[in-house]
Amino acid sequence: MIKLLIVDDSALMRKLLEKIFNETGEFDLRIARSGEEALEEIARDRPDVVTLDINMPGMGGLACLDRIMIEHPTPVVMVSSLTAEGERMTLEALRCGAVDFVTKPGRAISLEIDTLRVQLLEKVRAASRARLRGTHRLKERVRHRIGAPPARRESEPGEGLVLVGTSTGGPPALELLLQNLPEGFRWPVVVAQHMPAGFTAALARRLDGLCAMTVVELDEPVVLRPGHAYIGKGDADIVIGRTAGALTGMSMAADRLYPWHPSTDRLVSSAMAACAPRRLIGVLMTGMGNDGAQAMTLLRAAGGRTIAEAEETAVIWGMPGELVKAGGAGWVLPLPKIAPLLRSLAG
């Protein structure tokens, strides 16, 4: 049984969440109606996972999360409203250590209960297997571990792309990765981060304020430029093509052939059709599932270079682990060592 603590000040939401989890028979449930009550329950019962409402009176969700991560580190799935302020607070929660998030239904709950049920169960089950060491105060803990970059390897002159795929635990991992790439990084970086629409724009704005590179959400066709990182728009796919000889990125409607969006497999496959594989570097980081593993394995076989995040730093070693199992990883590295290698490979 998974010991789960539900934290929400709304009686209606508590009842709904209890029903969803009780129906499975997989969860031993506890309930808290406030941040203060949640901290007492966590100290007493040490749950495996916490679902935490981001907007609560008194001690808010972010303040409660901060205390949880400091006092009793526990995998947390945030429950957020789909508003501009909710997006900002959710990204801050992910940075502070939350494993993942779900959004409350924007319409009548009865109309969206099936979607909410699937997302909640999937993400809470994944959170119960999460490695908190990869998220809790990630930036502060790992900066001192960043050593000298590997011996320099000459890369071919001309165009190239770095293709990054990530999911659960991705925002803080992207923060560390992109903060350690210089403003003049020679190759564009294109990111498929599994997220709903709306959140990727806020993520791009946050990263842009923290990184030397220019970081933008890719929501319309653009020529891909060095020194730029492009975050694929949520609930859509990001596809690489060519316009007048230049590599371009485009946001496309999500393809149902791919289960996760933005799809890493679709991103990498389209890049291989538009650019010589030897000019591509694939990076697969923390996330549940196997998105990206198949396409990056093919990329390596075709002469491209691929990097999988090591299990020791990944929140969920699903996506990178599948790449390693398939024999598609050229390097398997802890997160702090990926950016130095990219600087070496891309020049």
ABEGO torsion letter per residue (X at the ends): XBBBBBBBABAAAAAAAAAAAAAAGABBBBBBABAAAAAAAAAAAGBABBBBBABBBEBBAAAAAAAAAAABBBBBBBBBBBBAAAAAAAAAAAAAGBABBBBBBABBAAAAAAAAAAAAAAAAAAAAABBAAAABGAAAAAAAABBBBBBBBBBBBEBBBBBBBBBBGAAAAAAAAAAABBAABABBBBBBBBBBBGAAAAAAAAAAAABABBBBBBABBBBBBBGBBBBBBBGBBBBBBBBGGBBBBBBBBBBAABABOBBAAAAAAAAAAABBAAABBBBBBBEBEABGAAAAAAAAAAGBBBBBBBAAABABBAAAAAAAAAGABABBBBAAAAAAAAAAAAX
